[in-house]
Amino acid sequence: MARKAKKMAAELIKIYTDQNKHFILPQNEFKTISGRKKMTTSFLRTVDELLREKGYALIDLHTEKELIGVVSIEKVTQWDIPKIQDDIPENEVPQEDEEKEDDKVFNT
């Protein structure tokens, strides 16, 4: 199986470099390229490991949407990711606001 997984990873990288962008394949096209009748999780895991060694990642949506894709890890790191605010947790009120609310309650 490892030989077939290596061949599949090489083919996916070739498709990626030919198109020069990420892509998603329907499961039946993925099966045609791989020459396999059934997609097993161990096969997909092996292909993903081989792709990651070369700087790519497998997008595995075959059980939910019958789709499988490839994206460059370098491209993913360039996507615009919003900055996470870790100053104030969502469910916590800043200390000064709590003091103002306490004053309102006790002064009425």
N, CA and C of each residue as an Amber inpcrd file, in Angstrom:
protein
   324
   0.8250000  -1.1990000   0.0000000   0.0000000   0.0000000   0.0000000
   0.8630000   1.2550000   0.0000000   2.0340000   1.1890000   0.6210000
   2.8810000   2.3720000   0.7060000   3.3070000   2.8610000  -0.6780000
   3.5880000   1.9110000  -1.5830000   3.9760000   2.3140000  -2.9330000
   2.8430000   3.0580000  -3.6290000   1.6350000   2.5480000  -3.4790000
   0.4880000   3.2080000  -4.1020000   0.2430000   4.5740000  -3.4700000
   0.4370000   4.6860000  -2.1610000   0.2490000   5.9610000  -1.4800000
   1.2900000   6.9710000  -1.9500000   2.5390000   6.5290000  -2.1330000
   3.5860000   7.4170000  -2.6420000   3.2540000   7.9040000  -4.0410000
   2.7640000   6.9880000  -4.8610000   2.3870000   7.3560000  -6.2290000
   1.2270000   8.3450000  -6.2120000   0.2590000   8.1100000  -5.3410000
  -0.8950000   9.0020000  -5.2340000  -0.4640000  10.3820000  -4.7520000
   0.4000000  10.4350000  -3.7410000   0.8860000  11.7190000  -3.2330000
   1.6380000  12.4740000  -4.3300000   2.4690000  11.7710000  -5.0810000
   3.2100000  12.4010000  -6.1790000   2.2660000  12.9450000  -7.2420000
   1.2180000  12.2010000  -7.5430000   0.2390000  12.6440000  -8.5470000
  -0.5160000  13.8870000  -8.0610000  -0.8870000  13.9010000  -6.7850000
  -1.5950000  15.0650000  -6.2340000  -0.7010000  16.3000000  -6.2350000
   0.5750000  16.1230000  -5.9190000   1.5180000  17.2480000  -5.9520000
   1.6770000  17.7500000  -7.3860000   1.7200000  16.8330000  -8.3470000
   1.8240000  17.2230000  -9.7610000   0.5970000  18.0390000 -10.1840000
  -0.5840000  17.5950000  -9.8020000  -1.8070000  18.3450000 -10.1260000
  -1.7440000  19.7280000  -9.4930000  -1.2970000  19.7780000  -8.2370000
  -1.2090000  21.0690000  -7.5390000  -0.2390000  22.0050000  -8.2510000
   0.9420000  21.5160000  -8.5910000   1.9390000  22.3810000  -9.2290000
   1.5200000  22.7720000 -10.6450000   0.8150000  21.8970000 -11.3510000
   0.3210000  22.2500000 -12.6910000  -0.7030000  23.3760000 -12.6150000
  -1.5920000  23.3120000 -11.6220000  -2.6300000  24.3320000 -11.4690000
  -2.1230000  25.5360000 -10.6970000  -1.0860000  25.3400000  -9.8810000
  -0.5030000  26.3710000  -9.0320000  -1.5190000  26.9580000  -8.0440000
  -2.4430000  26.1320000  -7.5880000  -3.4000000  26.5470000  -6.5620000
  -4.0240000  25.3060000  -5.9300000  -4.6640000  25.5060000  -4.7670000
  -5.2940000  24.3710000  -4.0890000  -6.4750000  23.8660000  -4.9100000
  -6.8410000  22.6310000  -4.6720000  -7.9410000  22.0510000  -5.4440000
  -8.6750000  21.0180000  -4.6050000  -9.9000000  20.7560000  -5.0190000
 -10.7290000  19.7340000  -4.3760000 -11.2700000  18.8320000  -5.4770000
 -11.1640000  17.5360000  -5.2440000 -11.6430000  16.5440000  -6.2080000
 -12.8480000  15.8030000  -5.6510000 -13.8270000  15.4940000  -6.4920000
 -14.8710000  14.5780000  -6.0490000 -14.2340000  13.2130000  -5.7690000
 -14.8260000  12.4650000  -4.8760000 -14.2580000  11.1920000  -4.4570000
 -14.0530000  10.2390000  -5.6270000 -14.9900000  10.2330000  -6.5910000
 -14.8340000   9.3050000  -7.7140000 -13.6050000   9.6440000  -8.5700000
 -13.2650000  10.9400000  -8.7200000 -12.0510000  11.3110000  -9.4450000
 -10.8090000  10.9030000  -8.6570000 -10.8770000  11.0630000  -7.3460000
  -9.7640000  10.6590000  -6.4890000  -9.5290000   9.1520000  -6.6100000
 -10.6090000   8.3950000  -6.6290000 -10.4950000   6.9360000  -6.7910000
  -9.8920000   6.5840000  -8.1480000 -10.2870000   7.3090000  -9.1860000
  -9.7570000   7.0520000 -10.5260000  -8.2540000   7.3000000 -10.5620000
  -7.8090000   8.4010000  -9.9780000  -6.3790000   8.7230000  -9.9540000
  -5.6040000   7.6780000  -9.1620000  -6.1720000   7.2590000  -8.0250000
  -5.4590000   6.3170000  -7.1560000  -5.5110000   4.8860000  -7.6860000
  -6.5070000   4.5790000  -8.5070000  -6.6660000   3.2220000  -9.0000000
  -7.2510000   2.2840000  -7.9510000  -7.8370000   2.8390000  -6.9170000
  -8.4220000   2.0510000  -5.8300000  -9.9450000   2.0760000  -5.9280000
 -10.5520000   1.0010000  -5.4980000 -12.0080000   0.9430000  -5.4850000
 -12.5800000   1.5520000  -4.2240000 -11.8140000   1.4890000  -3.1370000
 -12.3160000   1.9660000  -1.8560000 -11.2580000   2.8350000  -1.1820000
 -11.6900000   3.9390000  -0.5940000 -10.7950000   4.8200000   0.1450000
 -10.8060000   4.4110000   1.6090000  -9.7040000   3.8940000   2.0910000
  -9.6110000   3.5470000   3.5080000  -8.9330000   4.6860000   4.2550000
  -9.2300000   4.7870000   5.5210000  -8.6170000   5.8590000   6.3140000
  -7.1090000   5.6770000   6.4250000  -6.6480000   4.4410000   6.4750000
  -5.1970000   4.2260000   6.5620000  -4.4940000   4.6820000   5.2800000
  -5.1140000   4.4500000   4.1220000  -4.5440000   4.9190000   2.8530000
  -4.4990000   6.4410000   2.8240000  -5.6130000   7.0820000   3.2050000
  -5.6590000   8.5400000   3.2080000  -4.6650000   9.1230000   4.2090000
  -4.5190000   8.4680000   5.3620000  -3.5620000   8.9210000   6.3750000
  -2.1380000   8.8500000   5.8340000  -1.8230000   7.7660000   5.1360000
  -0.4840000   7.6040000   4.5580000  -0.2290000   8.6580000   3.4790000
  -1.2180000   8.8940000   2.6230000  -1.0860000   9.9190000   1.5840000
  -0.8860000  11.2840000   2.2340000  -1.6460000  11.5790000   3.2830000
  -1.5220000  12.8570000   3.9810000  -0.1230000  13.0180000   4.5770000
   0.4010000  11.9730000   5.2110000   1.7520000  12.0330000   5.7830000
   2.7920000  12.3180000   4.7000000   2.6610000  11.6590000   3.5660000
   3.6010000  11.8710000   2.4660000   3.4910000  13.2880000   1.9000000
   2.2660000  13.7890000   1.8020000   2.0630000  15.1590000   1.3230000
   2.6630000  16.1690000   2.2940000   2.4550000  15.9590000   3.6020000
   2.9840000  16.8820000   4.6100000   4.5070000  16.9330000   4.5940000
   5.1550000  15.8140000   4.2860000   6.6130000  15.8040000   4.1690000
   7.0840000  16.7350000   3.0580000   6.2570000  16.9080000   2.0450000
   6.5980000  17.7580000   0.8960000   6.0120000  19.1640000   1.0180000
   5.2980000  19.4720000   2.1320000   4.7650000  20.8190000   2.3280000
   3.3210000  21.0040000   1.8910000   2.5790000  19.9290000   1.7810000
   1.1710000  19.9890000   1.3740000   0.3160000  19.2890000   2.4270000
  -0.9810000  19.5480000   2.4100000  -1.8980000  18.8920000   3.3410000
  -3.1060000  18.3810000   2.5750000  -3.5990000  17.2550000   3.0150000
  -4.7810000  16.6490000   2.4130000  -6.0120000  17.1710000   3.1350000
  -6.9750000  17.6490000   2.3920000  -8.2520000  18.0730000   2.9620000
  -9.1950000  16.8950000   2.7800000  -9.5190000  16.2490000   3.8740000
 -10.2580000  14.9970000   3.8160000 -11.7250000  15.2260000   4.2020000
 -12.5530000  15.3950000   3.2040000 -13.9930000  15.5450000   3.4210000
 -14.7440000  14.3920000   2.7730000 -14.0570000  13.2600000   2.5850000
 -14.6710000  12.1840000   1.8100000 -15.8530000  11.5420000   2.5110000
 -15.8860000  11.5250000   3.8400000 -17.0290000  10.9090000   4.5090000
 -18.2250000  11.8610000   4.5830000 -17.9550000  13.1790000   4.6920000
 -19.0590000  14.1360000   4.8120000 -19.6130000  14.5710000   3.4480000
 -18.7180000  14.9380000   2.5510000 -19.1530000  15.5240000   1.2790000
 -18.6280000  14.7840000   0.0560000 -17.9540000  13.6480000   0.2770000
 -17.3450000  12.8870000  -0.8120000 -16.3900000  13.7490000  -1.6290000
 -15.5970000  14.5780000  -0.9250000 -14.6040000  15.4350000  -1.5620000
 -13.2530000  15.2520000  -0.8860000 -12.1920000  15.3610000  -1.6650000
 -10.8340000  15.2850000  -1.1540000 -10.0280000  16.3420000  -1.8950000
  -9.2210000  17.0970000  -1.1510000  -8.4540000  18.1500000  -1.7900000
  -7.0440000  18.2440000  -1.2590000  -6.2740000  19.1430000  -1.8690000
  -4.8920000  19.3730000  -1.4810000  -4.6570000  20.8760000  -1.4030000
  -3.9230000  21.2860000  -0.3680000  -3.5700000  22.6860000  -0.2020000
  -2.1180000  22.7570000   0.2520000  -1.4310000  23.7870000  -0.1770000
  -0.0460000  23.9970000   0.2450000  -0.0440000  24.5670000   1.6620000
   0.7600000  23.9930000   2.5340000   0.8390000  24.4810000   3.9160000
   1.3500000  25.9140000   3.9260000   2.2540000  26.2450000   3.0160000
   2.7790000  27.6130000   2.9210000   1.6600000  28.6050000   2.6130000
   0.7360000  28.2220000   1.7240000  -0.3940000  29.0990000   1.3810000
  -1.3230000  29.2890000   2.5810000  -1.5480000  28.2220000   3.3380000
  -2.4330000  28.3160000   4.5040000  -1.8810000  29.3140000   5.5080000
  -0.5690000  29.3140000   5.6940000   0.0220000  30.2470000   6.6600000
  -0.0760000  31.6900000   6.1930000  -0.3300000  31.9190000   4.9190000
  -0.4630000  33.2750000   4.3970000  -1.9000000  33.7820000   4.4360000
  -2.8660000  32.8940000   4.7010000  -4.2590000  33.3170000   4.7610000
  -4.4270000  34.3230000   5.8800000  -5.3450000  35.2360000   5.7050000
  -5.6030000  36.2640000   6.6990000  -6.3480000  35.6480000   7.8810000
  -5.6460000  35.5410000   8.9870000  -6.2300000  34.9600000  10.1900000
  -6.4540000  36.0960000  11.1890000  -7.6750000  36.2920000  11.6510000
  -7.9320000  37.3940000  12.5840000  -7.1830000  37.1890000  13.9010000
  -6.7570000  38.3000000  14.4710000  -6.0330000  38.2450000  15.7370000
  -7.0170000  37.9210000  16.8600000  -6.6170000  37.0110000  17.7030000
  -7.4670000  36.6090000  18.8250000  -7.1840000  37.5270000  20.0010000
  -8.2440000  38.0720000  20.5840000  -8.0810000  38.9120000  21.7640000
  -8.0100000  38.0230000  22.9790000  -6.8690000  38.0550000  23.6330000
  -6.7540000  37.2480000  24.8330000  -6.6680000  38.1160000  26.0730000
  -6.9530000  39.4220000  25.9090000  -6.9480000  40.3270000  27.0640000
  -8.1480000  40.0620000  27.9660000  -9.3450000  39.9960000  27.3660000
 -10.5750000  39.8510000  28.1300000 -11.3460000  38.6490000  27.6000000
 -11.5770000  37.6410000  28.4170000 -12.4290000  36.5340000  27.9800000
 -13.8430000  37.0350000  27.7030000 -14.5530000  36.3300000  26.8180000
 -15.8840000  36.7720000  26.3980000 -16.8660000  36.9410000  27.5520000
 -16.8350000  36.0300000  28.5070000 -17.8500000  36.0560000  29.5610000
 -17.4230000  36.8540000  30.7860000 -16.2850000  37.5310000  30.7010000
 -15.8050000  38.2910000  31.8450000 -15.9360000  39.7780000  31.5870000
 -16.3950000  40.5220000  32.5830000 -16.5570000  41.9650000  32.4870000
 -15.3030000  42.6060000  33.0830000 -14.7590000  43.6590000  32.4510000
 -13.5910000  44.3190000  33.0370000 -13.8750000  44.8030000  34.4610000
 -12.8620000  44.8500000  35.2960000 -12.9940000  45.2030000  36.7110000
 -13.6540000  46.5580000  36.9080000 -13.2780000  47.5640000  36.1210000
 -13.8410000  48.9030000  36.3100000 -15.3340000  48.9340000  36.0260000
 -15.8060000  48.1460000  35.0480000 -17.2380000  48.0900000  34.7610000
 -17.9970000  47.4310000  35.9170000 -17.4010000  46.4250000  36.5260000
 -18.0390000  45.7790000  37.6770000 -18.1880000  46.7580000  38.8310000
 -17.1530000  47.5860000  39.0760000 -17.2120000  48.5650000  40.1680000
 -18.3080000  49.5910000  39.9120000 -18.4730000  50.0480000  38.6740000
 -19.5190000  51.0070000  38.3430000 -20.8960000  50.4010000  38.5860000
 -21.0720000  49.1290000  38.1890000 -22.3560000  48.4680000  38.3980000
 -22.6370000  48.2850000  39.8900000 -21.6040000  47.9630000  40.6810000
 -21.7670000  47.8240000  42.1300000 -22.1990000  49.1510000  42.7390000
 -21.6030000  50.2600000  42.3000000 -21.9610000  51.5900000  42.8160000
 -23.4190000  51.9030000  42.5010000 -23.8790000  51.5620000  41.2910000
 -25.2640000  51.8280000  40.9140000 -26.2180000  51.0560000  41.8040000
 -25.9050000  49.8050000  42.0580000 -26.7920000  48.9520000  42.8620000
 -26.8550000  49.4350000  44.2970000 -25.7250000  49.7910000  44.8800000
 -25.6900000  50.1940000  46.2740000 -26.1360000  51.6370000  46.5010000
 -26.0840000  52.4690000  45.4970000 -26.4560000  53.8600000  45.6420000
 -27.9400000  54.1200000  45.3720000 -28.6800000  53.1330000  44.9530000
 -30.0810000  53.3760000  44.6570000 -30.9690000  53.1220000  45.8260000
